[in-house]
Amino acid sequence: MRERKGVDSATMRTLAGGMLLLLMTAAPQVLAARAPRAEAPVEPAQRPVPTVRNSVDELRQLVDSRQLTELRTTYNGSYGASLLFNTSTLNYYVALFHEKEFWRVIKTDSVENAEKVYRTFVQQTEELAQVYIDTTRLQAGKRYTENLVAYNAQRLQSLQQEAELQRQQSLQVSASLQEAKQQAVSLSTDLRSTHSELDALNQRIQLLQAQQGNPELSLPTPDAAPVPVPAPSGQSGTP
C-alpha cells in the first residue's frame, strides 16, 4: 500500500509540472492573439524579372529594350545576318534570322570572333536564299508564261474570228462577182439583140430615105396586058 501511494504521488507531481509548463508556453501565444495586430508594411510592387532561357530570348529582350547598336546587317532574299553590340556590357551578338525571326544567336566579347561568325552567317544566308531566289524567279517566269499563253490564246481567237469574217466577206464578194458576171452575160446578150434590132431599123430607114430621095415616079408594074374587047357583027369599025 505504501508503494502504491508513493507511485500515485509521483505521477500527480509529474502531471502538474507538465500542465504548468504547457500553460507557460501557451500564454504568450494567447496574449499575442488577443493583442491588436499591427498592419504589415506594404512593400512596393516589384516588376517580374524576365526569364532568359537562351541567347535568342536574351537578344530579343535587348532589342525590345533598345539596348543594342546595329553594326552590320546583310540581307539575302528573306534571310539575313546582323552584328549587334551592347555598349553597356561590351558584348557582341551575331544573329541569323529569317523574315525578322531569329534562328541562331551567338554571343561573344571578342570582336574578331564576332566578325568571323558574322561572315559565316552571311555566307549561310547566301546559300539559304539561293533556293528562295530560284523559286521566286521560277514563279515569276511561270506567271509570265501563263500570261503570255493567255495573251496568245486571246490573240489566236481574235485572228480566227477575223479570218472567219474575211472568209465570209470573200464568199459575199465571190457571190457578188458571180452575180455580176451573170448579169454581164445577160446584158451582153441583150446588147447583141439590141444591136441586131438597131441594124434592121437602120436598114429600113436607109431604104425609105432612098425611096424618098429618088425624083423619078415609080409606078407599080402591072401584072398582065388587058385583052381587047371584039366589036359586034354587022357593024363597021368606023362610024
C-alpha positions as CSV (number, residue, x, y, z in Angstrom):
1,M,0.0,0.0,0.0
2,R,2.7,2.4,0.8
3,E,4.4,1.7,-2.5
4,R,1.2,2.3,-4.4
5,K,0.6,5.6,-2.7
6,G,4.2,6.7,-3.5
7,V,3.8,6.0,-7.2
8,D,0.5,7.9,-7.4
9,S,2.1,10.9,-5.7
10,A,5.0,10.9,-8.1
11,T,2.6,10.7,-11.1
12,M,0.5,13.5,-9.8
13,R,3.5,15.7,-9.4
14,T,4.7,14.9,-13.0
15,L,1.3,15.8,-14.5
16,A,1.1,19.0,-12.5
17,G,4.5,20.0,-13.7
18,G,3.6,19.3,-17.4
19,M,0.4,21.3,-17.2
20,L,2.3,24.2,-15.7
21,L,4.9,24.1,-18.5
22,L,2.1,23.9,-21.1
23,L,0.4,27.0,-19.6
24,M,3.7,28.9,-19.6
25,T,4.3,28.0,-23.2
26,A,0.8,28.8,-24.5
27,A,0.4,32.1,-22.5
28,P,2.5,34.3,-24.8
29,Q,0.7,33.0,-27.9
30,V,-2.8,33.6,-26.4
31,L,-1.7,37.1,-25.3
32,A,-0.4,37.8,-28.8
33,A,-3.6,36.6,-30.3
34,R,-5.7,38.9,-28.1
35,A,-3.4,41.9,-28.7
36,P,-4.3,44.1,-31.7
37,R,-2.4,43.2,-34.8
38,A,-0.2,45.8,-36.3
39,E,-0.6,46.3,-40.0
40,A,2.3,44.8,-42.0
41,P,4.2,47.4,-44.0
42,V,3.2,47.4,-47.7
43,E,6.1,46.7,-49.9
44,P,6.2,48.4,-53.3
45,A,5.2,46.1,-56.2
46,Q,8.2,44.7,-57.9
47,R,8.3,44.1,-61.7
48,P,8.7,40.5,-62.6
49,V,12.2,39.8,-63.9
50,P,12.0,38.3,-67.3
51,T,13.4,34.9,-67.5
52,V,16.2,34.4,-70.0
53,R,16.2,30.9,-71.3
54,N,18.7,31.1,-74.1
55,S,20.7,33.6,-76.3
56,V,17.8,34.1,-78.6
57,D,15.5,35.3,-75.8
58,E,18.3,37.4,-74.4
59,L,18.8,39.1,-77.8
60,R,15.1,39.6,-78.3
61,Q,14.8,41.3,-74.9
62,L,17.8,43.5,-75.6
63,V,16.4,44.5,-79.0
64,D,13.0,45.3,-77.5
65,S,14.5,47.5,-74.8
66,R,16.8,49.2,-77.4
67,Q,20.0,48.4,-75.6
68,L,21.9,47.2,-78.7
69,T,23.6,49.1,-81.5
70,E,23.4,47.6,-85.0
71,L,26.8,47.4,-86.6
72,R,26.3,45.3,-89.7
73,T,23.3,43.7,-91.4
74,T,23.2,41.8,-94.6
75,Y,20.0,40.6,-96.4
76,N,19.8,37.8,-99.0
77,G,16.2,37.3,-100.0
78,S,14.2,36.7,-96.9
79,Y,17.3,35.7,-94.9
80,G,19.6,38.0,-93.1
81,A,22.6,38.3,-90.7
82,S,23.2,41.0,-88.1
83,L,26.1,42.1,-85.9
84,L,24.9,43.9,-82.8
85,F,26.9,45.5,-80.0
86,N,25.9,46.1,-76.4
87,T,27.7,49.3,-75.3
88,S,27.0,48.6,-71.6
89,T,28.5,45.2,-71.4
90,L,30.8,45.3,-74.4
91,N,29.3,42.1,-75.7
92,Y,28.7,41.3,-79.4
93,Y,25.6,39.4,-80.7
94,V,25.7,37.8,-84.1
95,A,22.2,36.7,-85.3
96,L,21.0,34.7,-88.2
97,F,17.3,35.4,-89.0
98,H,14.6,34.6,-91.5
99,E,11.8,37.1,-92.1
100,K,12.7,39.1,-88.9
101,E,12.6,35.9,-86.8
102,F,15.9,34.9,-85.1
103,W,17.2,31.5,-85.9
104,R,20.6,31.4,-84.3
105,V,22.3,33.9,-82.0
106,I,26.0,33.7,-80.8
107,K,27.2,36.0,-78.0
108,T,30.9,36.8,-77.7
109,D,33.1,39.5,-76.2
110,S,35.7,39.2,-79.0
111,V,35.4,41.5,-81.9
112,E,37.5,39.1,-84.1
113,N,35.2,36.1,-83.2
114,A,32.1,38.3,-83.8
115,E,33.3,39.3,-87.3
116,K,34.2,35.7,-88.2
117,V,30.8,34.4,-87.1
118,Y,29.1,37.3,-88.9
119,R,30.9,36.4,-92.2
120,T,29.9,32.8,-91.7
121,F,26.2,33.7,-91.2
122,V,26.3,35.9,-94.3
123,Q,27.6,33.0,-96.4
124,Q,24.8,30.9,-94.9
125,T,22.2,33.5,-95.9
126,E,23.5,33.4,-99.5
127,E,23.2,29.6,-99.6
128,L,19.8,29.6,-97.9
129,A,18.5,32.4,-100.1
130,Q,19.6,30.8,-103.3
131,V,16.6,28.4,-103.2
132,Y,14.3,31.3,-102.4
133,I,15.7,33.4,-105.2
134,D,15.4,30.5,-107.7
135,T,11.9,29.8,-106.6
136,T,11.0,33.5,-107.0
137,R,12.4,33.6,-110.5
138,L,10.7,30.4,-111.5
139,Q,7.4,31.6,-110.1
140,A,7.8,34.9,-112.0
141,G,8.7,33.0,-115.1
142,K,5.7,30.7,-114.7
143,R,3.3,33.7,-114.2
144,Y,4.9,35.5,-117.2
145,T,4.5,32.4,-119.4
146,E,0.9,31.8,-118.3
147,N,0.1,35.5,-119.1
148,L,1.8,35.1,-122.4
149,V,-0.1,31.9,-123.2
150,A,-3.4,33.6,-122.2
151,Y,-2.5,36.6,-124.4
152,N,-1.6,34.4,-127.4
153,A,-4.7,32.4,-126.9
154,Q,-6.8,35.5,-126.9
155,R,-4.9,36.8,-129.9
156,L,-5.4,33.5,-131.8
157,Q,-9.1,33.6,-131.1
158,S,-9.2,37.2,-132.4
159,L,-7.3,36.2,-135.5
160,Q,-9.6,33.2,-136.0
161,Q,-12.6,35.5,-135.7
162,E,-11.1,37.9,-138.2
163,A,-10.2,35.1,-140.6
164,E,-13.8,33.9,-140.4
165,L,-15.1,37.3,-141.1
166,Q,-12.7,37.7,-144.0
167,R,-13.8,34.3,-145.3
168,Q,-17.5,35.4,-145.1
169,Q,-16.6,38.6,-146.8
170,S,-14.8,36.7,-149.5
171,L,-17.8,34.5,-150.0
172,Q,-20.0,37.5,-150.3
173,V,-17.6,39.2,-152.8
174,S,-17.4,36.0,-154.8
175,A,-21.2,35.6,-154.9
176,S,-21.4,39.3,-155.9
177,L,-18.9,38.8,-158.7
178,Q,-20.7,35.7,-159.9
179,E,-23.9,37.6,-159.9
180,A,-22.2,40.5,-161.7
181,K,-20.8,38.1,-164.3
182,Q,-24.2,36.5,-164.9
183,Q,-25.7,40.0,-165.2
184,A,-22.9,41.0,-167.6
185,V,-23.6,37.9,-169.8
186,S,-27.3,38.7,-169.9
187,L,-26.5,42.4,-170.7
188,S,-24.2,41.3,-173.4
189,T,-26.9,39.1,-174.9
190,D,-29.4,41.9,-174.7
191,L,-26.9,44.3,-176.2
192,R,-26.3,42.0,-179.2
193,S,-30.0,41.6,-179.7
194,T,-30.4,45.4,-179.4
195,H,-27.7,45.9,-182.0
196,S,-29.3,43.5,-184.4
197,E,-32.6,45.3,-184.0
198,L,-30.9,48.6,-184.5
199,D,-29.2,47.3,-187.6
200,A,-32.6,46.2,-189.1
201,L,-34.1,49.6,-188.2
202,N,-31.2,51.4,-189.8
203,Q,-31.6,49.3,-193.0
204,R,-35.3,50.1,-193.2
205,I,-34.6,53.8,-192.6
206,Q,-31.9,53.9,-195.3
207,L,-34.3,52.2,-197.8
208,L,-37.1,54.6,-197.0
209,Q,-34.7,57.6,-197.3
210,A,-33.5,56.3,-200.7
211,Q,-37.0,56.0,-201.9
212,Q,-37.9,59.4,-200.7
213,G,-34.9,60.9,-202.3
214,N,-35.5,59.4,-205.9
215,P,-37.0,62.1,-208.2
216,E,-38.5,59.5,-210.7
217,L,-42.0,58.4,-210.3
218,S,-42.1,54.9,-209.6
219,L,-45.3,53.1,-210.6
220,P,-46.2,49.7,-209.7
221,T,-45.6,47.2,-212.5
222,P,-48.9,45.7,-214.0
223,D,-49.3,42.0,-213.6
224,A,-50.6,41.4,-217.4
225,A,-51.7,43.3,-220.6
226,P,-55.5,44.0,-221.0
227,V,-57.4,41.7,-223.5
228,P,-59.2,43.7,-226.4
229,V,-62.9,43.5,-226.5
230,P,-64.3,42.3,-230.1
231,A,-66.8,44.6,-231.9
232,P,-70.5,43.4,-232.6
233,S,-71.1,41.7,-236.0
234,G,-72.8,43.8,-238.9
235,Q,-71.3,47.0,-237.9
236,S,-68.2,48.5,-239.3
237,G,-65.4,49.5,-237.3
238,T,-65.8,53.2,-238.3
239,P,-68.8,55.4,-237.6
